[in-house]
């Protein structure tokens, strides 16, 4: 794995955790909401209950004695040309979208100078994507909402009958797990268990001891 400045921040945090497992490690988050004329990208702050999402993520991370807090939040301008190009990728199959969307999303989001935990919100992502971590850029990207119409559902609805789903705190906790250097797992009821390769394994929010020591 490529060692970035953010990785070094993570390593320092984990060393502190190992040195004193009873001491709470508080991790600051700098949160950014993208502003754009492109509906798929534009993310109004009032559409996200940020405090509730972070509170749920903290409940999940409590066994690791790690607590995230919002240090700063702001609105940032998206690159409009890249935002339109990103929206044009909707309708592609999952593999094609993955191959092309990283390039556009890297252009959509301005560069951050500080090596801290950055969280960026855009409005939506297709095909069931709940979020993504960009290790070379040091940020987590999260959609405010997922729409069944952008997935593969023939009915235009999710399994529970809804047509849209707001972001959940467990998704935030999962993506922050990647930022904390955790990889996907194949563990029953684990926070980092994800992806088509783990079909049949129950996903959940638990954190294994090997992931926090």
Protein Blocks (a to p, Z undefined) as FASTA:
>chain_A
ZZdfklmmmmmmmmmmmmmmmbccdddddddddddfblkloccfklpcfklmmmmmmmmm
mmnopacddfbdcdddddfklmmmmmmmgoiafklmmmmmmmmmmmmpccdfbdcddddd
dfbdeehiabdcdfknopacddfbdcfklmmbfnlpafkopabdcddfklmmmmmmmmno
pacdddehiaklgcjklgoiacdfbdcfklmZZ
